[in-house]
């Protein structure tokens, strides 16, 4: 079963709290930090894990900053299945995941897609509501099954978001 929660004002605050640590760890390579994912979209259900997308000038330089990210509490996971990404995650004292950090070079296709998706759902609340309703219907499924079941819907929304962003 997937743990979905109603939108919380705590999620943007939790994002804001991490920004100074990420900024300090990545230094001059940092371009921009974005709150993405369902916790960044008002009024929809979300797993209570804050997704953060970080744009950098050079992805390979991030590796030399992994130790600084770990000192800030983020576990380094390398590409973690997505080429040209650096992935970090953070958990609370009980071991519950609290943050996912996805780092890409500015302009990388996955970064553009994530930002477009977020902006599209913020701009079109009826699309966000449909997405939230789908997630609620699928919540009884387990991790990978949940992701697979919603993937076609998400991919279609992402395509709509990219076309919307390009216009």
KAGI-V670440 format. One record per pair of residues at least 12 apart in sequence whose ideal C-beta (glycine too) atoms are under 10 Angstrom apart, sorted by sequence separation. I is the first residue (numbers start at 1). J is the second residue. D is the distance in Angstrom with one decimal. If there is no record, write none. Layout:
BEGIN
I	J	D
I	J	D
END
This chain:
BEGIN
37	49	7.8
38	50	9.8
39	51	6.6
40	52	9.2
66	78	8.6
75	87	9.2
76	88	5.7
77	89	6.5
88	100	7.7
89	101	7.0
102	114	7.3
137	149	8.8
138	150	5.8
20	33	9.9
37	50	7.4
38	51	7.9
39	52	9.7
40	53	9.5
63	76	8.5
74	87	9.5
75	88	6.2
76	89	9.0
87	100	7.2
88	101	4.1
89	102	9.9
137	150	9.3
19	33	5.4
36	50	9.1
37	51	3.2
62	76	9.1
74	88	3.8
75	89	5.3
87	101	6.9
88	102	8.4
117	131	9.5
135	149	9.6
18	33	8.3
35	50	6.9
36	51	4.9
37	52	8.5
54	69	9.9
63	78	8.3
73	88	9.3
74	89	6.8
75	90	7.0
86	101	8.2
87	102	6.0
88	103	7.4
134	149	8.4
135	150	6.5
138	153	9.5
19	35	9.1
35	51	7.5
36	52	7.0
37	53	8.5
62	78	9.9
72	88	9.0
73	89	9.8
74	90	5.1
75	91	7.5
86	102	8.0
87	103	7.4
134	150	5.9
16	33	9.9
18	35	9.3
34	51	9.0
35	52	6.4
36	53	4.6
69	86	8.7
73	90	5.2
74	91	9.7
85	102	5.9
86	103	4.2
15	33	8.4
34	52	7.0
35	53	8.1
70	88	8.2
72	90	8.4
73	91	8.5
85	103	6.5
86	104	8.1
135	153	9.3
15	34	8.9
16	35	8.3
33	52	6.4
34	53	4.4
69	88	5.4
73	92	9.7
84	103	9.7
85	104	5.6
86	105	10.0
131	150	8.2
134	153	5.6
135	154	9.9
15	35	4.1
33	53	7.6
34	54	7.6
59	79	9.2
66	86	7.7
80	100	9.7
82	102	7.9
84	104	6.7
85	105	9.4
134	154	8.9
14	35	9.1
15	36	9.3
32	53	8.6
33	54	5.3
34	55	7.5
65	86	9.0
69	90	9.5
84	105	6.8
15	37	9.9
32	54	7.5
33	55	7.7
52	74	9.7
66	88	8.0
75	97	9.8
80	102	9.1
82	104	8.7
131	153	7.0
12	35	6.4
31	54	8.1
32	55	4.6
33	56	10.0
62	85	9.4
63	86	7.1
77	100	9.6
85	108	7.9
130	153	8.1
131	154	7.7
134	157	9.9
11	35	7.8
15	39	7.6
30	54	6.9
31	55	4.2
32	56	8.9
59	83	9.7
60	84	9.3
62	86	4.4
77	101	9.5
84	108	6.1
14	39	8.1
15	40	7.4
29	54	9.5
30	55	7.8
31	56	5.9
59	84	5.6
61	86	9.8
73	98	9.2
74	99	7.4
76	101	9.6
83	108	9.8
84	109	9.2
85	110	6.7
11	37	9.3
29	55	9.8
30	56	6.0
31	57	6.0
59	85	7.6
60	86	9.2
62	88	9.2
73	99	8.7
74	100	9.6
75	101	9.6
82	108	9.8
84	110	8.2
85	111	8.8
131	157	6.5
11	38	9.0
12	39	7.9
29	56	4.8
30	57	8.0
59	86	6.4
74	101	5.9
83	110	9.4
84	111	9.8
130	157	8.5
11	39	4.0
12	40	7.5
26	54	6.9
28	56	9.7
29	57	5.2
82	110	6.6
10	39	9.2
11	40	7.4
25	54	9.8
27	56	9.8
28	57	7.9
29	58	6.1
72	101	9.9
128	157	9.3
11	41	9.7
12	42	9.3
22	52	7.1
26	56	6.4
29	59	9.0
56	86	8.4
127	157	6.4
7	38	8.4
8	39	7.7
11	42	9.9
23	54	9.4
26	57	9.7
29	60	9.7
7	39	7.7
18	50	7.5
22	54	6.1
29	61	4.7
30	62	9.6
53	85	9.8
54	86	8.5
69	101	7.7
5	38	9.7
7	40	9.6
9	42	9.6
17	50	9.4
19	52	8.3
28	61	9.0
29	62	6.8
124	157	9.3
127	160	7.6
4	38	8.6
5	39	9.0
7	41	7.5
14	48	9.2
16	50	9.9
18	52	6.4
27	61	8.9
54	88	9.0
69	103	9.0
127	161	8.8
7	42	5.7
11	46	7.4
14	49	9.7
15	50	5.3
19	54	9.7
26	61	8.4
29	64	8.8
30	65	9.3
7	43	5.4
14	50	5.0
15	51	8.8
26	62	7.0
29	65	7.0
52	88	8.8
121	157	7.3
124	160	8.6
6	43	8.3
7	44	6.1
11	48	7.5
13	50	9.6
15	52	6.3
25	62	9.4
27	64	9.7
117	154	7.7
120	157	6.9
124	161	9.1
127	164	9.9
6	44	8.6
7	45	7.6
8	46	8.3
10	48	8.6
11	49	9.2
12	50	8.6
14	52	9.6
27	65	6.9
52	90	9.4
65	103	9.4
120	158	8.3
123	161	9.1
6	45	6.4
7	46	6.7
11	50	5.6
26	65	5.3
121	160	10.0
4	44	9.3
5	45	6.7
6	46	8.4
8	48	7.3
10	50	9.2
11	51	9.7
25	65	5.5
49	89	8.5
50	90	8.8
117	157	6.4
120	160	6.5
121	161	7.7
124	164	8.2
4	45	4.2
5	46	6.3
24	65	9.8
25	66	8.8
27	68	8.1
49	90	9.2
62	103	5.4
116	157	9.6
117	158	5.2
120	161	3.5
123	164	7.5
4	46	6.5
5	47	7.5
25	67	8.8
26	68	7.6
49	91	9.6
62	104	9.5
113	155	9.7
116	158	7.1
117	159	9.9
119	161	7.1
120	162	8.5
123	165	9.8
2	45	9.5
3	46	9.7
4	47	6.3
5	48	4.9
22	65	9.7
25	68	3.8
26	69	7.6
62	105	9.3
116	159	9.6
117	160	9.2
118	161	8.3
120	163	9.4
3	47	6.0
4	48	8.5
24	68	7.2
25	69	4.6
59	103	7.0
61	105	9.7
114	158	8.7
116	160	9.1
117	161	4.8
120	164	5.4
2	47	6.4
3	48	6.8
24	69	9.7
25	70	8.7
59	104	6.7
60	105	9.2
113	158	5.5
116	161	4.0
117	162	8.6
119	164	8.2
120	165	7.2
3	49	9.2
22	68	9.6
25	71	7.5
26	72	9.9
59	105	4.8
113	159	9.3
115	161	8.9
116	162	5.2
119	165	6.9
21	68	9.0
22	69	7.5
24	71	9.5
25	72	5.3
49	96	8.8
50	97	9.6
52	99	6.2
53	100	9.4
54	101	6.2
56	103	5.9
58	105	6.6
59	106	9.8
114	161	9.5
116	163	9.1
21	69	8.2
24	72	7.3
48	96	8.5
49	97	5.2
50	98	6.7
51	99	7.7
52	100	6.9
53	101	8.1
54	102	7.1
55	103	7.9
56	104	7.3
57	105	7.1
58	106	9.7
113	161	7.6
116	164	7.3
117	165	9.4
23	72	10.0
25	74	7.8
48	97	8.9
49	98	6.4
50	99	4.9
51	100	4.9
52	101	4.8
53	102	5.1
54	103	4.4
55	104	6.3
56	105	6.0
57	106	6.9
59	108	7.9
112	161	9.6
113	162	6.7
116	165	4.4
21	71	8.9
22	72	7.2
47	97	8.7
48	98	7.9
49	99	6.7
50	100	7.5
51	101	8.2
52	102	7.0
53	103	7.8
54	104	7.5
55	105	7.1
56	106	7.1
112	162	7.5
115	165	8.1
116	166	8.8
21	72	3.9
49	100	6.0
50	101	9.3
51	102	6.9
52	103	8.9
53	104	7.1
55	106	4.3
20	72	9.1
21	73	7.3
22	74	8.0
54	106	9.9
55	107	8.0
56	108	9.6
113	165	9.5
21	74	7.8
47	100	9.9
55	108	8.1
109	162	9.5
112	165	7.8
18	72	8.1
18	73	8.8
53	108	9.9
56	111	9.8
18	74	8.5
55	111	6.0
53	110	8.6
54	111	8.8
55	112	9.8
53	111	5.9
26	86	9.9
39	99	9.7
55	115	8.9
53	114	5.3
53	115	6.8
25	88	9.3
37	100	7.7
51	114	8.0
36	100	9.3
37	102	9.2
53	118	8.7
22	88	8.9
36	102	7.7
51	118	9.2
33	101	9.1
34	102	9.4
21	90	9.4
33	103	9.7
18	90	7.6
30	103	9.3
31	104	9.9
29	103	9.4
31	105	8.5
32	106	7.4
40	114	9.7
31	106	4.9
36	111	9.1
40	115	10.0
14	90	9.9
25	101	9.9
29	105	9.7
31	107	9.6
41	117	9.0
22	99	9.7
26	103	7.9
34	111	8.3
36	113	9.9
37	114	7.7
40	117	9.8
41	118	6.4
44	121	7.4
36	114	4.8
40	118	5.4
41	119	9.6
43	121	10.0
22	101	6.9
32	111	9.5
36	115	6.7
38	117	10.0
40	119	9.7
41	120	9.6
42	121	9.2
18	98	9.1
21	101	10.0
31	111	10.0
34	114	7.6
37	117	8.8
38	118	9.1
41	121	4.8
42	122	7.2
18	99	6.1
22	103	8.9
34	115	6.0
36	117	7.6
37	118	7.4
40	121	8.8
41	122	6.0
44	125	9.0
17	99	9.6
36	118	5.0
40	122	7.9
43	125	6.9
18	101	7.9
32	115	9.4
35	118	7.9
36	119	9.7
38	121	8.6
42	125	7.9
44	127	10.0
14	98	7.1
15	99	8.3
34	118	7.4
41	125	9.0
44	128	5.1
14	99	7.4
34	119	9.8
43	128	6.8
44	129	7.1
41	127	9.9
42	128	7.8
43	129	7.4
44	130	9.6
45	131	8.8
46	132	8.4
41	128	5.4
44	131	6.3
45	132	4.8
44	132	3.7
45	133	8.6
47	135	8.9
43	132	7.5
44	133	9.0
45	134	9.6
46	135	8.0
38	128	8.9
41	131	8.2
45	135	5.2
41	132	8.4
44	135	7.6
45	136	5.8
44	136	9.5
47	139	9.7
3	96	9.6
38	131	7.9
38	132	7.9
45	139	7.9
38	135	7.6
47	146	9.3
7	128	10.0
7	132	8.9
6	132	9.3
4	132	8.6
4	135	5.9
4	136	6.7
2	135	7.7
2	136	9.9
4	138	9.1
4	139	5.1
2	138	7.2
3	139	8.2
2	139	5.0
1	139	6.4
2	140	7.9
1	140	5.6
2	141	6.6
1	141	7.6
2	142	7.5
1	142	6.9
2	143	7.1
1	143	9.5
4	146	9.5
2	145	9.1
2	146	4.7
1	146	8.8
2	147	9.0
2	150	9.8
END
